Amino acid sequence: MEISRQKIMALLLFVLALSVAVAAGYYRESLRKAESVHFGLSFPMDRGGKQVVLYYNEQGILKKLLQPGVVEIGTHRIKNAGKRPYVVKLELVNLSPGMEVVWETNQLAWDDATKTLRRPVRPRESFGMDWIFYIPGELRDEPVIYDGGLRVIDAETGEPLAFLPIKIVNRR
Amino acid sequence: MNKRHLAYRLLALLLGILLFYAPFALLIKAAAQLLESQGLIHVAGDVHRACLRMPINWAFLDPGKLIARVLMNPLYLSVFVLAVLSFFLAPLFCGWLCAAGNIPEHLNRLVPQRLKLDLRGKLDPTPVRYGFLVGFILSPALGGSIACSFCNYSQLQRVLSAVFGDFHALAYWSSTAIITFFFWFFVLGVFLEGGRGWCNFACPAGALQNLFHWLGAKLPFTFKIRFFKERCNDCGKCVDACPTWAISEAPSSVRVNRLICNACRDCVATCPTGALDYSRG
């Protein structure tokens, strides 16, 4: 009797823990477009065909309470889909006055002053970059907080290689 | 506890930080030098390069992706190498080198007993641990992956980076990062008896290693914590000393739960009669 009670309890704990893990995945997914949007971008190809949108007002309650006004947009896949290596420079366009952006990458050759990766990105190679946006208080309730995008530029020739529109909005 | 044993464990913790975590990450950086042709040399070395979580998802749900990623960065095999080592040697990585598990455990020793939640003997961690492992594996297919968003290694890396001067590491906190830090470090860490709650309940890498240890421990040539009944005086000190609650009392004996034990050897160091040992057999 005691053993079967233990087995039932173990089964219940097993199912409960499994459910918690799956529910955590749903929770994370529900916040994906509100707190930390990730995307992929290929160059020299993508020229505005898709758009990244972050819904600022749909952040989780903990985030709203503990760290409002800070959101992340990032990618692990800025990919050279061309046939030759490129030295690339990145540019975030149309930033509002007072909106600070911190650029984060694990690339050792990244020059933050010029926003240039100081080594050639080989064909089929990709690299990652995260942007942490600090949204000033006066913009947080605006319907459109940021409407700009990421421009990838050939640092040697100045030629634009790709553009990805990025928006941070409050969804009503 | 035996002070010399504690000193060894603290030294191992320090070594774990030096090997895996930025700004040191000596093992990661050494691997990057060796793997220059794969492009790993271009990225800063930190604990993410030897991720112990995503490869578990890939192995079960997308083996092709695992192979492709391993070809780019063989360090993604780390969790499986650790699992195979656990088969022969027990999960020594968890007990000795894993900073994310050891830091809450050691800080837990400094917290007064009355402030700790004590579930030892009241809650069996085994079904919780393996239920969570199955949920972790299935989560990308059912709802969304929790490999990165609920990663305690990542939280520790951020804190260590900030401690060593890179304050940007703490610039952004998502809701899931806040939850992970709160539960890993506080609720299941320094304020839970033993300090190993996250390891016991929510660490897929640890669960996988213990699964291999459980299998390996059935064989006579593998290393494990062994109990010698004839030397035991039933004092129960080993039960209280075990940070993972892997040892429980049985009539005139103790039982070592191989699905939880991380071979930290605190029980061996505590036993006054030498009834426990880490050896082959």
Interface residues (C-beta under 8 A of the other chain):
Chain A: M9 A10 L11 L13 F14 V15 L16 A17 L18 S19 V20 A21 V22 A23 A24 G25 Y26 Y27 R28 E29 L31 R32 E35 S36 Q59 G60 I61 L62 K63 L66 Q67 V70 V71 E72 V102 E104 N106 Q107 L108 A109 R119 R122 E125 F127 D130 I132
Chain B: G39 I41 H42 V43 A44 D46 H48 L123 D124 T126 P127 V128 R129 Y130 G131 F132 V134 G135 F136 L138 S139 P140 L142 G143 G144 S145 I146 S149 F150 H168 A171 Y172 W173 S174 S175 T176 I178 I179 F201 A202
